[in-house]
């Protein structure tokens, strides 16, 4: 449950910072095993 709360805080921070990318969350045996963040580096 602690990991889920950390992820929700991350999402809230990304929304506030106008994040332009996506999150990839991998689950393993019912739990969160990995969280990856991809963000656009160059904007036109």
C-alpha positions, -999 to +999 in steps of 0.1 A: +000+000+000+029+023+007+041+020-029+007+029-042+006+060-021+041+070-034+029+066-070-002+087-063+020+115-049+042+112-080+012+115-103-001+145-084+034+162-087+035+155-124+001+170-130+011+202-112+043+204-133+024+200-166+041+166-174+041+157-211+048+120-213+036+088-199+041+064-170+045+027-173+037+006-143+047-031-142+030-055-118+045-088-106+026-113-085+000-088-075+024-060-065+041-031-082+075-042-094+086-012-115+076+023-124+090+040-155+086+077-165+090+088-200+090+125-208+093+145-239+126+164-238+122+188-267+090+207-273+083+228-304 
